[in-house]
């Protein structure tokens, strides 16, 4: 006969495990403060060169998106 203590016990996920995943998601999805992606940097650098403006490599992903959209709109309009 087996004792109750011989049964495997499923470990509950720790709260820390969920936080790490959330941080990873924020970084990949452009969460607040996430740096711009390489793709955004390349696109923004090209637009800046086209317009004779300075490229700021320190922008966040959200800031880069805003600047890219504004520069595209100015180019089209």
N, C-alpha and C positions, 0 to 999 in steps of 0.2 A: 504494500500500500504506500502511496506517496503522501507526503505531508503537504499542507497548504504552502509552506515556504519553498517547496520544490518546483512549484509552477512558475513558469516564466512570467515576468511582470512587464507589461508594455510601459515604456518610458513616456511620460507626458512631455510635449515640446516645451522647452524653456522659453520664457519671454524674450530672452536675448536673441534666440534664433529668429524670431519674427522681426526684430528690429534690424538685424543685419540684412535681411532680405529687402526690407523696406528701403534701406539706404541704397542698396544696389539698384533697385528699381528707380529711385529718384535720380541717381546718376545717369542711368541709361536713358531715361525718359525726359531729361531736361528739367528735373525738379529745381526748386528754388536754390539758386547759387551754384548749380552744376555748370562746369565750364563748357564753352561751346565745343562742338564736335569737330573733328578734322574736316569733315565735309562742309560744315558751316564756315569754318575758318577759310577754306579754299575759296568758297563762293564769295564770302565777304571781302577777302583780299582782292579777288578779281574785280569786284564791283568798285572797291576803293581805288584801285589803279585806273580803272576806266574813267572815274570821275575826278581823279587827281586829289583824292582825300586820304588822310592818314588812316591806316589800319590799326585798330586797337586789339591786340591779342589777349587782353585781360577780360574781355566781355564774357558774361554768362551766356548760357544757351538761349535763355529768354531774351536777353538784350540783343544778341546776335540775330535772332529771328526778327525782332522788331526793326533793327537797322537794315537787314536784308530786304524786308518787305517795303520799307520806306524808300530805299534806293531803287528798287525795281519799279515802284510806282512813279518815282520822279523821272526815271528813264523812259517810261511808257507815256507819261502825261505831259 
